[in-house]
């Protein structure tokens, strides 16, 4: 499968969140990439994968003897389990099902973004408020799969605009952090991997800094 803007966002978000839970930038293995591609092609929503990753790390942290989660493969069973439980809600929804109306969820996401914007300074506040308006406007799509796709687009645009508000010094600091983590990796790290890891870490930093919710009906 050739990467598309949507699939690239999907993979970056998984890589970013996995790195967040590990506490460090992280390079996914070839096996991990095959897993992500399989999930994407099957139509597993990004938020389902994120929830499964959180579940695995939370369970590991609760054990007396904590197991180091060093591969996304560790989360594959959790992804399958959660997706099996939610698939009917996602795939079976359509425009004629009033009980599947996502309006309340979209309003909650918009409110969470506006709350984050309230404590931000210009121009960050404007960027986040624009994102909130776009989220609230997605209710006109009705279909949950279409709304999920739109939310991913909005999140991509929001994070790109927030990245543009960062200073050169802030971006340089992220690059130094990533470079330090990559020095401990096995084998040679190519430029594409380095850039992707920097992008994933930038997303992690922006979410944490601005207190942004993940934009999904499944969050």
VOROZA-662225 format. One record per atom (N, C-alpha, C, O, CB): x, y, z; residue in one letter. Coordinates in steps of 0.001 Angstrom, whole numbers, plus 500000, padded with zeros to 6 digits. Glycine has a CB too. Layout:
XYZA...
! end
This chain:
500845498804500000X500000500000500000X500882501248500000X501736501434500867X499043500004501229X500641502111498980X501371503370498921X500832504308499991X499618504417500165X501260504014497514X501731504994500717X501254505900501765X500459507063501180X500814507603500132X502432506436502579X499382507443501861X498574508600501501X498639509576502658X499071509196503746X497096508198501174X498215510852502462X498220511786503597X497460511238504792X497885511421505933X497622513119503185X496328510560504542X495527510029505643X496247508878506350X496280508827507579X494164509559505126X496826507949505570X497520506822506203X498762507304506931X499103506774507989X497898505758505159X499444508303506379X500642508838507044X500287509424508401X501016509226509372X501319509910506168X499162510150508477X498703510697509747X498387509570510729X498743509636511905X497466511589509536X497725508558510235X497346507397511059X498593506773511676X498635506510512878X496575506341510211X499601506539510852X500835505901511345X501592506818512303X502107506371513328X501746505513510167X501655508106511957X502366509055512812X501721509176514188X502412509254515204X502419510420512148X500395509190514211X499696509321515487X499940508105516379X500115508243517589X498196509508515253X499950506918515778X500229505708516563X501665505749517086X501917505462518256X499999504428515707X502585506103516222X503994506169516633X504187507209517733X504910506974518701X504898506502515424X503532508362517575X503647509431518562X503097508994519914X503720509236520948X502918510682518079X501925508347519910X501310507960521179X502101506839521849X502262506833523069X499854507521520958X502589505902521061X503390504824521630X504645505408522290X505041504984523376X503775503788520536X505263506386521619X506439507049522185X506092507795523466X506874507813524416X507045508014521168X504895508418523484X504445509131524683X504332508190525868X504784508509526967X503100509814524429X503730507032525647X503554506075526749X504880505469527192X505043505136528365X502594504963526334X505804505325526293X507131504831526676X507964505916527348X508871505630528130X507871504297525452X507638507173527026X508369508286527630X509553508753526829X510295509636527261X508828507907528975X509737508160525649X510860508540524792X510465508415523333X509548507661523009X512096507671525087X511150509152522428X510942508897521004X511264507430520719X512111506832521382X511825509847520124X510587506866519738X510715505426519532X510619505106518052X509800505682517336X509636504660520318X511464504179517590X511449503758516193X510714502427516088X511117501443516709X512896503641515625X509647502393515313X508880501172515146X509615500204514217X510296500615513277X507480501490514596X509462498924514501X510112497894513691X509301497621512430X508175498097512283X510292496595514503X509894496845511523X509183496465510302X507908495690510640X506891495847509966X510093495621509389X507960494861511675X506789494097512114X505696495031512630X504511494812512380X507184493086513207X506104496065513347X505140497051513844X504449497767512681X503242498006512718X505841498076514760X505223498105511657X504657498795510503X503646497921509777X502617498417509317X505761499219509545X503923496632509668X502971495718509039X501667495662509834X500582495602509257X503579494309508917X501783495683511156X500596495702512005X499760496955511740X498547496867511544X500997495632513488X500408498118511734X499690499372511517X499023499397510153X497878499831510025X500637500557511653X499735498934509137X499156498910507797X497939498002507754X496941498315507105X500193498453506770X498028496865508454X496896495946508513X495693496587509180X494567496445508703X497282494678509251X495925497295510289X494825497976510984X494192499040510101X492969499167510042X495323498609512288X495041499806509413X494537500871508551X493696500295507420X492609500799507136X495697501698507982X494187499248506774X493479498643505651X492175497996506106X491208497944505346X494367497608504959X492144497503507340X490931496895507879X489915497961508293X488734497660508470X491272496000509076X490373499200508446X489487500280508853X489364500448510349X488383501022510822X488149500060508286X490334499963511110X490303500141512562X490525501626512874X491557502176512490X491391499245513269X489592502285513554X489766503714513861X491032503958514687X491410503140515525X488536504250514617X491666505083514436X492875505441515165X492646505407516673X493490504917517424X493357506822514740X491498505931517116X491244506004518561X491164504628519206X491470504486520389X489956506761518826X490757503605518444X490723502249518981X492146501774519267X492413501176520309X490012501285517997X493051502046518331X494455501657518525X495050502399519712X495769501809520518X495283501938517251X494751503699519824X495256504503520940X494744503949522267X495505503821523226X494837505983520781X493456503621522319X492878503065523543X493540501747523919X493794501482525094X491374502863523377X493817500921522912X494462499627523167X495883499815523702X496310499101524610X494492498780521881X496608500775523139X497967501061523628X497908501498525092X498685501029525924X498651502164522758X496971502407525393X496821502874526781X496490501712527713X497033501611528813X495721503954526875X495599500843527262X495199499704528084X496395498817528410X496556498379529549X494116498886527375X497225498555527421X498393497686527636X499396498319528595X499917497643529482X499078497377526302X499667499604528423X500621500272529305X500067500405530723X500806500256531697X500979501651528750X498765500685530840X498155500813532165X498195499480532916X498498499445534109X496702501308532040X497893498402532225X497916497086532860X499341496705533266X499558496126534331X497330496023531913X500304497033532411X501690496728532730X502159497504533961X502869496967534812X502587497043531535X501750498781534045X502157499625535173X501546499150536485X502113499367537555X501762501075534916X500375498495536397X499691498041537609X500261496746538170X499968496379539307X498228497858537328X501072496053537379X501647494792537848X502812495050538787X503545496022538604X502105493933536664X503000494201539789X504143494363540712X505471494352539963X506372495137540260X504140493247541774X505577493459538996X506788493384538181X506453493943536809X505887493245535968X507333491911538079X506800495198536585X506423495872535355X507192495306534161X508414495164534198X506669497373535479X506450494988533107X507065494476531891X507323495632530935X506451496472530717X506171493400531227X508529495671530364X508863496715529403X508175496405528076X508384495339527498X510405496832529216X507361497335527599X506686497159526313X507576497781525239X507630499002525093X505244497811526316X508255496943524507X509249497418523550X508802497297522106X509571497598521193X510523496668523735X507558496855521883X507079496681520514X505578496906520469X504857496572521409X507434495275519976X505120497473519371X503689497667519165X502965496327519087X501767496245519357X503437498479517891X503690495289518719X503091493956518617X502474493511519937X501534492717519953X504136492943518170X503002494021521036X502478493676522357X501012494094522493X500273493534523303X503323494341523457X500598495081521694X499244495639521819X498256495036520828X497085495413520834X499288497136521628X498693494112519980X497826493644518898X496569492944519414X495491493105518842X498596492702517993X496700492167520492X495526491467521013X494505492444521588X493298492257521434X495943490457522083X494997493480522246X494096494493522807X493360495232521695X492172495527521824X494881495492523680X494062495531520605X493416496189519464X492297495304518913X491179495766518688X494454496505518352X492613494037518701X491611493109518156X490390492986519071X489251492937518606X492235491726517940X490650492936520372X489564492764521333X488635493980521360X487413493839521311X490132492512522726X489227495173521438X488412496395521504X487669496619520191X486502497012520192X489295497620521828X488341496372519081X487713496574517775X486559495596517562X485548495954516960X488751496418516653X486700494389518041X485614493409517929X484377493885518673X483250493655518234X486059492042518470X484595494555519813X483474495048520615X482809496268519986X481605496464520148X483948495389522017X483582497095519268X483063498377518764X482735498367517266X482139499323516769X484069499468519040X483104497329516551X482979497332515090X481554497633514626X481361498415513695X483422495993514531X480559497025515263X479170497219514841X478740498672514980X478008499189514136X478242496326515653X479192499333516045X478850500737516261X479412501603515139X478763502539514672X479378501219517623X480620501276514720X481309502090513713X480826501772512301X480381502661511575X482819501874513803X480917500508511920X480594500113510556X479098500150510300X478674500455509185X481130498727510271X478281499843511314X476842499754511121X476128501081511154X474927501138510892X476265498880512143X476837502155511469X476169503454511555X475867503993510170X476614503730509227X477030504455512335X474779504745510033X474460505400508766X473656506658509052X473320506967510195X473676504444507819X473359507377507963X472714508673508125X471281508569508630X470719509564509088X472733509411506824X470680507390508554X469289507250508947X469121506734510372X468005506425510788X468588506334507996X470204506639511114X470131506097512474X470262507225513491X471380507625513814X471235505033512703X469145507751514007X469216508880514943X469963508534516213X470560509412516835X467827509355515294X469944507243516619X470631506887517849X472148506956517696X472886506959518681X470218505499518288X472602507010516431X474041507075516219X474524508508516054X475677508732515688X474426506258515003X473642509497516325X473995510899516159X475210511249517010X475218511012518218X472810511798516526X476229511809516381X477460512128517113X477503513559517625X478552514015518080X478652511885516232X476377514282517560X476385515706517890X476937515976519277X477763516873519445X474993516270517783X476499515220520276X476962515465521646X478463515258521769X479143516012522465X476231514550522627X478982514235521093X480420513971521170X481226515077520492X482275515486520989X480746512618520529X480726515557519354X481417516639518658X481380517926519478X482360518670519517X480791516872517277X480253518185520131X480162519373520982X481137519269522153X481744520263522553X478721519558521502X481283518069522697X482217517879523811X483655518090523357X484449518700524073X482056516475524415X483997517586522162X485344517807521635X485591519293521375X486664519817521676X485552516999520341X484576519969520807X484711521401520557X484901522171521850X485710523097521912X483492521927519814X484150521790522897X484270522462524196X485652522247524805X486226523158525401X483189521956525161X486184521022524647X487521520732525182X488580521565524474X489525522038525104X487848519234525040X488426521746523171X489368522589522428X489247524045522848X490256524732523003X489132522458520921X488029524516523032X487847525914523442X488401526158524847X488906527242525139X486358526293523391X488304525154525709X488886525278527051X490397525387526961X491019526156527694X488490524077527935X490994524600526044X492450524675525850X492840526034525277X493877526593525635X492939523540524913X492000526560524385X492289527845523765X492214528990524772X492933529982524642X491326528098522618X491354528856525766X491114529946526725X492375530346527474X492548531511527831X490044529540527722X493261529374527714X494480529673528472X495687529896527575X496803530073528066X494773528552529441X495471529888526256X496582530054525310X496735531516524912X495798532307525011X496363529186524056X497914531848524469X498171533206523995X498053533247522472X498050532206521815X499574533693524449X497957534444521923X497926534581520467X499281534141519898X500294534348520567X497595536057520047X499354533542518690X498237533182517812X497696531766518071X496834531284517336X498673533298516364X498205531110519111X497781529744519399X496288529677519679X495609528751519234X498560529186520585X495770530665520423X494347530666520765X493489530650519507X492521529894519420X494000531889521627X493844531487518532X493075531575517289X493093530244516541X492064529798516034X493631532692516391X494255529617516476X494393528336515769X493505527271516407X492808526536515707X495869527870515771X493531527189517741X492741526155518429X491243526430518308X490452525501518146X493140526074519915X490854527697518386X489435528033518244X488936527708516840X487797527269516678X489200529520518557X489766527916515826X489397527543514462X489188526025514371X488275525547513697X490487528006513454X490058525283515066X489915523830515097X488615523421515766X487949522490515312X491095523193515819X488245524110516846X487002523808517554X485797524027516651X484874523212516638X486879524670518814X485799525124515895X484688525415514986X484581524355513894X483481523955513513X484861526804514355X485724523907513399X485722522878512356X485172521556512895X484430520855512206X487145522673511800X485545521223514138X485040519991514762X483531520054514901X482834519101514551X485692519766516142X483025521151515404X481575521294515599X480823521254514273X479684520790514209X481263522603516329X481469521743513215X480837521745511899X480800520383511234X480108520197510233X481544522698511009X481538519430511781X481577518090511181X480289517316511395X480101516259510793X482733517302511746X479395517822512244X478144517103512523X477280516970511281X476438516074511210X477359517812513618X477470517841510304X476675517784509092X476965516565508233X476213516273507303X476899519012508294X478037515852508527X478387514674507740X477562513456508132X477408512529507337X479859514365507895X477033513450509349X476142512394509865X476826511028510017X476854510478511118X474948512249508947X477368510483508951X477979509153509001X479206509155509899X480098509986509733X478359508680507593X479256508227510852X480382508163511780X481713507925511066X482688508605511387X480147507067512799X481800506988510108X483080506826509397X483541508106508704X484728508433508717X482963505715508368X482590508834508096X482962510084507424X483420511130508436X484365511879508187X481779510627506600X482743511173509573X483140512129510613X484531511795511147X485343512695511363X482114512133511767X484809510518511361X486149510115511821X487224510565510841X488274511062511246X486219508590512008X486955510387509539X487913510828508519X488106512340508583X489228512836508481X487438510412507111X487005513064508753X487091514525508827X487840514980510068X488625515927510009X485697515139508812X487603514310511196X488311514672512424X489817514466512274X490608515244512806X487784513850513606X490211513419511549X491634513204511331X492224514333510479X493350514774510709X491873511841510658X491443514793509492X491900515914508671X492046517180509515X493035517904509401X490925516160507507X491052517433510358X491091518633511212X492293518578512145X492988519576512335X489784518768512034X492533517400512727X493653517266513652X494985517515512935X495880518165513474X493647515869514299X495100516991511719X496305517215510925X496527518712510698X497628519225510901X496207516475509574X495469519403510276X495576520845510025X495904521612511304X496720522534511292X494273521376509420X495261521225512407X495486521909513681X496930521771514130X497559522754514523X494550521360514756X497456520560514075X498828520336514537X499850521018513621X500879521508514085X499120518833514615X499553521045512311X500447521741511387X500501523231511705X501574523834511718X499993521526509936X499339523815511959X499293525249512261X499965525547513599X500634526571513742X497838525747512279X499791524659514581X500441524869515876X501958524738515756X502706525457516417X499907523870516912X502402523814514906X503851523656514691X504435524936514111X505569525305514415X504145522458513747X503652525612513273X504122526850512648X504273527979513661X504960528964513391X503166527276511545X503633527846514835X503754528878515862X504983528662516755X505330529532517553X502491528909516718X505638527509516621X506816527225517455X508020528017516976X508167528276515782X507140525722517445X508864528394517895X510079529117517537X511121528141517004X511012526932517211X510634529895518752X512123528668516323X513202527830515804X513932527131516946X514372525990516800X514189528672514975X514059527807518068X514746527214519222X513963526019519760X514554525007520136X514944528265520336X512632526134519798X511798525037520293X511881523821519369X511978522684519833X510339525497520430X511843524071518063X511945522966517113X513320522325517180X513444521104517087X511657523449515690X514353523144517342X515707522624517456X515849521728518681X516560520724518639X516712523770517523X515173522089519774X515223521282520987X514591519911520754X515103518901521235X514514522005522139X513485519875520020X512852518595519688X513801517746518853X513931516543519082X511520518819518931X514454518363517899X515376517617517043X516551517064517841X517031515963517571X515886518508515912X517015517838518830X518112517343519675X517653516141520500X518398515177520676X518629518465520610X516411516210521006X515871515104521798X515772513836520958X516145512751521405X514491515472522367X515265513987519736X515133512835518844X516497512286518466X516702511072518465X514352513217517584X517438513179518144X518781512736517760X519432511947518879X520099510944518626X519658513933517385X519243512393520127X519823511696521268X519237510294521397X519955509341521702X519591512491522558X517927510170521165X517290508851521288X517712507926520160X517861506722520366X515767508989521300X517905508476518973X518275507652517826X519704507134517915X520041506115517311X518101508439516551X520543507840518670X521928507372518810X521993506010519495X522950505257519311X522754508390519600X520967505704520285X520959504415520975X520288503310520174X520170502182520652X520273504555522299X519844503624518952X519149502625518148X520133501709517449X521259502091517130X518244503295517126X519672500483517221X520500499528516507X520459499809515011X519399500112514463X520042498096516798X521599499711514354X521653499885512918X521628501354512517X521522502244513361X520509499157512269X521725501585511231X521751502932510690X520336503482510575X519432502788510110X522446502952509325X520145504722510997X518842505375510913X518840506290509693X519630507231509615X518522506178512218X517946506011508735X517927506823507524X517218508155507764X516573508364508791X517248506061506385X517358509048506781X516799510396506932X515282510362507061X514709511134507830X517199511272505747X514626509476506316X513163509401506367X512692509006507762X511721509567508271X512635508398505326X513369508052508378X513010507621509733X513236508743510735X512424508966511633X513821506381510139X514348509445510569X514656510550511484X513584511642511398X513102512134512418X516049511144511163X513219512011510170X512214513060509989X510859512631510537X510158513428511161X512085513423508511X510487511368510305X509207510865510803X509178510865512323X508164511204512934X508942509454510273X510297510482512931X510368510452514385X510297511863514957X509670512083515993X511652509757514845X510934512817514290X510840514212514717X509402514693514650X508918515356515568X511738515106513853X508712514355513551X507320514784513387X506432514178514470X505585514867515039X506796514393511994X506623512890514757X505828512231515795X506072512881517151X505145513057517941X506158510729515859X507332513239517415X507650513845518702X507112515278518801X506728515725519883X509160513836518923X507086515992517678X506490517325517664X505002517254518028X504495518089518778X506674517981516279X504317516252517487X502903516085517795X502701515793519279X501804516340519921X502302514961516946X503546514932519801X503474514596521232X503657515859522083X502921516084523044X504553513534521602X504637516668521720X504935517890522464X503789518885522399X503432519484523414X506202518531521932X503202519073521206X502132520061521054X500879519655521818X500218520500522422X501799520255519581X500549518373521794X499384517928522556X499575518174524048X498676518657524736X499116516444522298X500759517831524530X501040517995525946X501071519463526336X500515519846527366X502357517332526301X501707520274525532X501875521697525846X500545522432525878X500318523272526750X502798522354524831X499660522121524929X498416522880524811X497209522163525402X496095522685525347X498150523187523371X497415520972525968X496309520244526582X495215519870525607X494031520003525920X495725521051527681X495599519400524419X494635519113523374X494054517707523507X494784516763523809X495280519281522016X492753517561523287X492160516219523263X492472515568521917X492746516259520936X490612516279523508X492429514255521873X492550513555520599X491200513656519894X490164513379520500X492986512050520801X491202514046518633X489953514295517927X489388513010517329X489762512600516230X490165515333516832X488496512395518063X487844511174517607X486564510963518410X486488511318519586X488793509949517745X485567510384517761X484334510037518454X484553508893519430X483723508646520305X483250509669517453X485677508193519277X485974507039520114X486923507370521252X487344506477521988X486554505939519279X487267508647521406X488204509038522451X487604508803523844X488256509077524851X488601510513522283X
! end
